[in-house]
Amino acid sequence: MKVLLDIQDNKANHLLEVLKGLSYVKVKTISEEKALLMEEIKEAVDNLALVREGKLKARPAKDLLNEL
């Protein structure tokens, strides 16, 4: 299982040390940019699921491209 945590900077080092002390936990830090990208991708996937369920209306890609 993978978990993404958002931790206050002043508390992160302590928690990371605790997690590193657990033999069954691997710790890998990522940049703010990568975390933001992951969050945006997750939101896009969630929106796509809502569109497929008919709970959110999509717009044609052609309309999107015409805006550019």
Protein Blocks (a to p, Z undefined) as FASTA:
>chain_A
ZZdddddfklmmmmmmmmmmpmkbccddddfklmmmmmmmmmmmmmmmmmmnopaccddf
klmmmmZZ
